Amino acid sequence: MDYIWRNIKQHAGEKFHTKTGVEFSYHIRNDYIVLENTNRSIPRKQVEEALLINSDKVSDYNKFQGYAYLFGLIHDARIIGK
């Protein structure tokens, strides 16, 4: 998980997309991903929990804050290192 969080921090400010193509960016404040196009923040703990799901269905992540954005992040090659 540490390398995922390191990648998330390294790519802050870049453009990402949700599965439906909505563009977004974020910055990091403490252990939170602060989305810049909405008033949502995603705690690092939820990133860790979401990584355990390992699904290609956005709806499987709907228990998390900003789940469509979280899905976009953890399925992006820049973050997961693919």
Secondary structure, DSSP 4 states (H G I P E B T S, - for coil): -HHHHHHHHHTTTS-EE-TT--EE-EEEETTEEEESSSS-EEEHHHHHHHHTT--S-GGGGTTSTTHHHHHHHHTSHHHHT-
